[in-house]
């Protein structure tokens, strides 16, 4: 599965977020940026993204997943 395919699956569930995906084999890093993450716990943020990829995680297509989820303000601060 290509990084672009993973990004599309996440975008379907979180259409109001910017999604970036990198992969190394079947390990993926998903970065999601959106206002919807305001006030959410890290666990809740992860649950949203895991939900979008549950079938691929369950069948082993995605073996390992790292999630980073930010509000736009958090992302901007991180980029400085």
Phi, psi and omega in degrees: 000131181277157178303321180298323179295318178296316179301318180296320178298317180291320179299326178298322180275330183233066186293343181267010182244151169276131183238130175235137181225136172236148177220155176224095186072239178250023171254130185236145171247120178249125174248123180239133182232122180189154178298333183301341182277354180302125176078001180274147174287158176304323180295316179297320178299314181295321181299322178299315184284319176302321180301322180290336186245010184307312181300320181288329175289317182295322183269001175087000176303318173253114184274319182221142184222126173249133184240133172232119181234131187223152164283163177303323179294318178296319180296315180298318180295324180291330183282346182275000000 
